[in-house]
Amino acid sequence: MLASEIRDMADADIRSRVAELEEERFRLTFRGATEQLEEPLRLRHIRRDIARLKTILRQRELEPGSTSEQARASSRKAAATGKSPAQKSARRKSGVKKSPARRTPAAGK
């Protein structure tokens, strides 16, 4: 599947195609573990097609002025946690860790 063909597809069509290919990849992987595949390179093609589809979906989400549902959902999630992804990344890089939750001793033990 060519990237130009994927760009002509609607988002819903791309998502359904990703689901189909992931299911096919699961079946082939499972069959490959139990017997020899007639076309082992099919797994590689499926994996790359899935990557192409997901890449184009992600590019559409990141386009300026995009109103993609997933882009809005991820921004809502970041707003709900109160930390931006950049703040989380900076904390990880600086080595600052969250303080562990205190445990209270169990009664009767």
Secondary structure per residue as TSV (DSSP state, phi and psi in degrees):
chain	resnum	aa	ss	phi	psi
A	1	M	-	360.0	129.5
A	2	L	-	-88.2	151.6
A	3	A	H	-63.0	-34.4
A	4	S	H	-65.2	-34.9
A	5	E	H	-67.0	-39.1
A	6	I	H	-67.8	-39.8
A	7	R	H	-64.3	-23.6
A	8	D	T	-79.1	-13.2
A	9	M	S	-85.1	155.3
A	10	A	-	-80.2	160.3
A	11	D	H	-57.5	-42.9
A	12	A	H	-63.8	-38.4
A	13	D	H	-66.0	-39.5
A	14	I	H	-64.8	-44.4
A	15	R	H	-62.3	-40.0
A	16	S	H	-68.1	-36.8
A	17	R	H	-66.7	-39.0
A	18	V	H	-60.4	-44.5
A	19	A	H	-61.9	-42.7
A	20	E	H	-61.9	-45.9
A	21	L	H	-67.7	-37.2
A	22	E	H	-65.6	-37.3
A	23	E	H	-66.5	-42.6
A	24	E	H	-64.2	-40.2
A	25	R	H	-62.5	-41.3
A	26	F	H	-60.3	-47.1
A	27	R	H	-60.8	-44.3
A	28	L	H	-66.8	-39.3
A	29	T	H	-63.0	-43.8
A	30	F	H	-64.2	-45.5
A	31	R	H	-65.5	-36.6
A	32	G	H	-65.4	-26.7
A	33	A	H	-77.5	-24.3
A	34	T	H	-101.5	-25.2
A	35	E	S	-151.4	171.3
A	36	Q	-	-80.7	133.3
A	37	L	-	-80.0	142.4
A	38	E	S	-69.7	-34.1
A	39	E	-	-130.0	77.1
A	40	P	T	-64.4	-25.1
A	41	L	H	-71.7	-12.9
A	42	R	H	-60.2	-36.6
A	43	L	H	-60.0	-43.1
A	44	R	H	-63.7	-43.8
A	45	H	H	-63.6	-41.2
A	46	I	H	-63.7	-46.1
A	47	R	H	-59.9	-41.6
A	48	R	H	-71.5	-36.2
A	49	D	H	-63.8	-40.7
A	50	I	H	-61.5	-43.0
A	51	A	H	-63.3	-42.0
A	52	R	H	-61.7	-46.5
A	53	L	H	-60.5	-46.8
A	54	K	H	-66.8	-34.4
A	55	T	H	-64.5	-44.8
A	56	I	H	-67.6	-37.6
A	57	L	H	-60.2	-44.7
A	58	R	H	-65.5	-39.2
A	59	Q	H	-61.2	-39.9
A	60	R	H	-65.6	-36.1
A	61	E	H	-65.7	-36.1
A	62	L	H	-86.8	-6.3
A	63	E	S	-60.7	140.6
A	64	P	T	-62.3	135.9
A	65	G	T	79.8	8.1
A	66	S	-	-73.9	140.8
A	67	T	-	-116.8	40.2
A	68	S	-	-64.7	143.8
A	69	E	H	-62.9	-41.0
A	70	Q	H	-68.2	-36.6
A	71	A	H	-63.5	-41.5
A	72	R	H	-67.6	-38.2
A	73	A	H	-65.8	-40.7
A	74	S	H	-68.1	-35.0
A	75	S	H	-70.4	-34.9
A	76	R	H	-65.1	-39.2
A	77	K	H	-64.3	-42.8
A	78	A	H	-64.7	-38.6
A	79	A	H	-67.8	-34.6
A	80	A	H	-68.7	-34.8
A	81	T	H	-80.4	-19.9
A	82	G	T	82.6	0.9
A	83	K	-	-125.9	135.1
A	84	S	-	-80.4	158.4
A	85	P	H	-57.4	-32.4
A	86	A	H	-66.8	-39.0
A	87	Q	H	-65.7	-41.3
A	88	K	H	-63.2	-43.0
A	89	S	H	-63.5	-42.4
A	90	A	H	-63.5	-37.9
A	91	R	H	-66.5	-40.6
A	92	R	H	-63.7	-41.4
A	93	K	H	-69.2	-33.3
A	94	S	H	-79.4	-12.8
A	95	G	T	86.1	5.1
A	96	V	-	-74.9	129.2
A	97	K	-	-113.7	154.1
A	98	K	-	-70.6	148.9
A	99	S	-	-75.4	137.7
A	100	P	-	-68.8	151.3
A	101	A	-	-68.4	139.8
A	102	R	-	-78.8	139.4
A	103	R	-	-99.5	137.5
A	104	T	-	-96.5	142.1
A	105	P	-	-63.5	140.7
A	106	A	-	-70.5	141.6
A	107	A	T	-69.1	132.2
A	108	G	T	81.1	9.1
A	109	K	-	-111.1	360.0
